[in-house]
Amino acid sequence: MTHTRTAWAVLLLAGAAFALLAWWLVPWDPVPGGRPEPVDPEDYFTPEHIARAESFSTWVRTWSLGSLGVSLLVACVVGFTSLGRRLVARLPGPWWAQVVLVVAVLEVLGRTITLPFAVLVRRRVLEEGLSTQSWLGFARDLAVREGLAVVVTSVGLLALMLCARRFPRRWPAVAGGVLGLLVLLGSFVYPLLVEPLFNDFEPLEAGALRTGVLELADAEGVGVDEVLVADASRRTTTLNAYVSGFGGTRRVVLYDTLVRDLPQDQALSVVAHELAHAKHDDVLVGSLLGAVGVAAAVGLAGVLLRRHDVRRAGTVPLVLALLAVGTVLAAPLQNGISRTVETRADVEALRATGDPEGFVELQRQLAVRSLAEPVPGTLYCVWFRSHPSTVARLALALPTTRGQVSRRFQ
């Protein structure tokens, strides 16, 4: 096809841009003096907790990997055989309607086949007391997520195919730019359009915690757009917080379980971590890397699809199969960057609060409340974990807490 040279150029240029931005913007050495060795989990957790967390994590990991394997198998069978083309040929309407329909059909098919795995995970979560959500609420959230997946995937594919139809020779370059801009736009509107579908938010009420948050933000030179509390307790008993959006939509969100159940020193340690993300514009950096990565993926797709007509809806199952495989293959890089950024935020939180004991107890509580495995398998961690392990995070406070926490929690 005439677009192949353009696809190679986009792949090489976007790939080089991604490498340059990652080298420049990602904190590859986030710990002064180098990362310490992980701590011994038995110094911080009881044997009962370790055994329970390992059992829980083993089963959830098994079912999750099983779900991933089945979904990949379905995507590949439909996409890499004539089955996908035959399916599209049976769908009514013009090409753009067929695109939306085939995305919806394959999304529902994949979810239906993997639903038993989701139910097994859900049952184990309920057994361990980690969720407060009803089965009806669980089904509602599942349906909303599937609907969002159909919309987002359809928009991306329609943009790609419209570019291919309008610019037959240059579509990889045009589509790469368009989809990259859509990634940036999505990061901007996500807090406004998507997050409210799953949670209600209220400003953190006036009081000692809010005062501490504002003082901490002022000391760190971070302009706080919003500090919100999410009603996470209607779904979960775990503790969490996050930062999302950038510019006018940037917000620090605390779970109401965290605000309610943690003492102020530990809550401020969480806030300091999230303020570090805001201070370094980590969401914007991630969005930029995502935009350039998507452009590189479009270039690679153009190379791999050089003998296929991207303008036709019959190609959609193949594109989705490539996307599914590519997402799994790219996971180690994506999660490796995420773990490095999260480590820097932990280091910044320790520096900003000057409270290693509060940090240690916070990490313990996060692990205990979520039944996080203290020492996950190395390969699984590299491939699927977006945050450092608990023992690695605890080790960050070790130089200032040595002798004070050893065997303290037995």
Secondary structure, 3 states (H helix, E strand, C coil): CCCHHHHHHHHHHHHHHHHHHHHHHCCCCCCCCCCCCCCCHHHCCCHHHHHHHHHHHHHHHHHHHHHHHHHHHHHHHHHCCHHHHHHHHCCCCCHHHHHHHHHHHHHHHHHHHHHHHHHHHHHHHHHCCCECCCHHHHHHHHHHHHHHHHHHHHHHHHHHHHHHHHCCCCHHHHHHHHHHHHHHHHHHHHHHHCHHHCCCEEECCCCHHHHHHHHHHHHHCCCCCCEEEECHHHCECCCCEEEECCHHHCEEEEEHHHHHHCCHHHHHHHHHHHHHHHHCCHHHHHHHHHHHHHHHHHHHHHHHCCCCCCCCHHHHHHHHHHHHHHHHHHHHHHHHHHHHHHHHHHHHHHHHHCCHHHHHHHHHHHHHHHCCCCCCCHHHHHHHCCCCCHHHHHHCCHHHHCCCCCCCCC
